[in-house]
Amino acid sequence: MRLTAPQERLYLDLLQGSPRSDPADETLHELQALGYVDEDLVAVPPPVAMDRLIRQRLEETSHELHRLNSLWGLLAHPQGGVAESMERIEGVEAVNRRIQAFRARSTVQTLKTAPKAGRGTPEEISEFRARLARGLRSRTVIPAAALTAPEQFAYAHAQHALGDLHRIVEVSPRSMVILDGTVAFVRIDPDDYAAGAMMIRHPGIVATLGDHFEHIWARARDLGEPSLTPIEQRVLQALATYSKDELSARAVNVSVRKFRAHVADLMARLGAANRFQAALLARERGWI
């Protein structure tokens, strides 16, 4: 999905009207396979390329959802080796005790419908800080709607400050916790927090749930991330509309140098490798 440095340079050259590359150029055909160059080996405008890539992302997401639906069905009716690697734990307190007893050492991946109200005991906070100092990487995804309550907002920011990095999504995810990539806890009833969870140790299922978490994490926004300014919104819109910086800068009513500075800042915020990926990620996040 990402363009390499040679691919981006060639694509920019083609957009800027440089002479057509050697038809035998391998990079040119890589761009064609990615949808940035048409069958006549002519660069397609960025909006067309992005539309193609977005359709591809939607197809990939549909495939992932189909795989996850199959997985949830398997969890509801486990058979054979799957059943042997699962344990039903009744009640939220019992689940929390099992999670704490596991003492994750390397990674914690959490999808929540809401942050926990309250900041935890001083002993819990101290123990969590100690594990983070020893190298624990903890990441949590929460829905934006969960932060409307002041106590939830305060708790999420307190955990984020401790080192449990939080990101925000617009749609509430299905709750789960994955510890060290080896054991996962998934709610027995998605609509009943207090019912308990299934503890899963099946490597294939845990790996699939981990992939699902990473897919959501990559498309979530950081907690406390500032909203776009009006000029940043216009820059992104121009980036997705025009092929040349000169046209984009004119549409935003800034100099080319200033336009490029805004693009560099937005690329850094989005974690994009190039400007076209920045526009694509911005569109996926609903920024444009």
N, C-alpha and C positions, 0 to 999 in steps of 0.2 A: 504493500500500500504506500509506503514511503518512497520518495524519490532519492536516489543516491546523488552525491555531488555532481558526477558527470552527467547523470540524467537531467538534473535541474539546469545545469549550464546549457546543455543542448536545447532543452525545451525553451528556456529564456531566449537563446539565440534565434530560434525559429520564430518565436513570437515577435521579436524585435525586427524581423525581416531579413535576417542573415541568409546568405546563400544556402540552398538545400544541401544537407549532408550527403555523404556517400551512401547510396541505397544499401550497400553491404555493411554499413556501420552497425555493429551489434547493439550499441546503446540506442540507436534510432528504433530498432525493432523491439527493444525492451519497452520503450515509450509507447510504441504502437500496441503492445500487449497490455499495457496499463491503461490504455484509453486516452493518452495525451496526444497521440498522433494518429491521423485517420489512415484509411487504406491507401491513400495517395501519398503517404508520408509527409503530410502537412499538419502542423500543430493545430490542434483544436483550441478554441477560446477557453479560458479558465472556467467560465460558467458551465460550458458543455462537459468539460472534463470532470468537474465536481459533480454534476448531475449523474454521470456514469458511475463515479466512485460511490456516491451516496446510494444508488440503486444496488451496487454490489454489497455495500455495508448492510443494507436492509435484508438482502438475501442471506448474508452470513448470520445476521441476528435472528432471522426466521428459522434458520437451520439450528441455531443454538437453542432457541425456545422449544423447538420440537424435541431436541435431545433432552432438555431439562424436564419437559412434560413426561417423557418416557421414564426419566429418572424418578420423578415424584411418584409415578405409578408403581415403580419398583419398590420404593420405600414404603408405600401403603400396603403392598402385598409381597413382602420379601419371600424369596424361595431359595432353597439349597444353601450354598456358601454365603449368599448375601444375608440370609436370616441369621446365620451363625456369627456374623460380624456386626450385628446390631443389637442394641440393648434399649429397652423402653425404660425411661426414668420418669416417675410420676412426681409432679409438683415442681414449681419453679425454684424453691429453696434447695431441693435435692439436686436439681440441675446445676445450680450455682456452686454447690459444694463440690460436685464432681469436676466442674471446670477449674475451680481453685485448687483442688487436689492434684490435678494434672501438672500444674506448674510449668506451663509452656516456657521453653528456653530460647527458641529462635524466632518464631512468628506467631502472631495472633491476627486473624482476618475475621472481621465481624460485620454482618449486615443487621441493622436494627430498625425497628419501626419507630422507636423513640429512645432518646438517651435515658439513662436511669436517673430518677429524681434523687437529689442528694449527692454529696461529694464523697461518701465513703468514710470509714473510720480513719483516724491518723495512722493506725497500724497498717491498714490496707494500702493507703497512699504511700507510706514509707516502703512497704514491701514491693509495690509496683515500681517505684522509682529505682529501687535496687536492681530489679530485673532488667529495667531499661538500661541502667548503667552497665550491666553485664552483657548487653548486646541484643536484648529482646526488641524486635520490630513489631509494633502494634499499630494496626490500621482499622478504622471504623468508618462505615458509610451509614448515613442517616438521611431520612427525608426532610426536605425543607419545612414541611408543615409541622414537624415535631418541635421546631425551635420557636414556635409562637408563644409557648408557655415560658415565662421568665425562669422558672427553676430548671427546666430542661435546657434552655439556652445557656444558663450559668454552668450547669454540669458539663455540657459538651465542651465549652471553652476551657473549663478547668482541666478536663482530661486531655484536651489538645495541648494545653500548656505543659502538662506533665510529660508528654511525648507519645500519647496515644493519638496519632494523627487522624483527624476527622476530615471527611469530604461529604458533600451534600448532593443529593439527587432530588429531582422533582417528583418522581413516582416512588411510593413506598415499596422497598424490596421485601422479599420473603426472608424472615429472620433466620440467621444461622451464625455459628461460631466455628472456626477451623483453627486447630492448635497444632503448631509445628508441622503442618501438612500431612498429619497422620491420623487425626481423629476429628470428627465433625459432630456438632450438635445441631439438630434441626427440630423445630417445633412439631409436636405431635399434631396439634390443631393450629393452623395458621392464624385463626381468629381468636384463639384463647391462650393468652400469655401464661396463665397459671396452670395449664394442663400438664406441662412438662415437655420433654423432648426425647427424640431418638438419638442415642449415641452411636455413631457409625465409624467403623474401623476398616471397612472394605476399601483397599487402595484405589481401585478404579472409580468408585463413587466419590471418595474424598478428593481425588484429583479433578474430577469433573466439577465438583462444587468449588474447588479452588480456582479453576479456569473461569467459572461464572463470576466469582468475586473480582478477579482481575479485570474482566470485561467491564463490570460496573465501575470499579475504581478508576479505570482509565478515562471514563466519560463523565465522572463526577467533578464538581468544582471544590476547591479548598474552602475549609471553614474560614470565614472572615475575609474571603476574597472580595476586594472592592468591586462595585458594579462598574460597568463600562461608562465612560464619559460620552457625551454626545459626539465629540469629534472621533473617538475610538469606534463608535458605532458606524459613523460615516466612512471611516478608513476601511473597516472590514467589509462594508457593503461595496465600496469601490474595488477592493481587492477581489471580490467575487464577481465583479461585473466587467472590469476592463482588463485588457491584455497588457497595456503599457503603463509604466509608472507616471509618465507625463499626463496621460489622460486621467488616471486615478487622482493625482495631485490636483489637477484642475477641477475635478468634480468635488473634491473636499475643500477647495479654495485655500490650499497651502502650497508651499514650495515642494519641489521633488525631494529635496534633502529632508525637510520636516516630515513628509509623508513616509519616507523610508525609515526614519527614526521611530515613528509610531508603529510601523510594521514590525520592526525589530523588537520593540517592547511587547507587542501583542503575541509574537511568536514565542517569546520567553514565557509569558503567562500561560500560554496554551501548551507549552512543551512540544512545539511543532518543529520539525526538521527543516521545513521550507515554507515559503509564503502560501503556496497552494494547499499544503496540508493545514496551515493555520486557518485559511478560509473554510476548509472542509470541517475541521473540528469546531470552529465557531458556529457553523450551520447546524452541526449535530447537537450542540449544546443549546441551540435556540437563541444565540446571540444576534443572528441576522436572519 
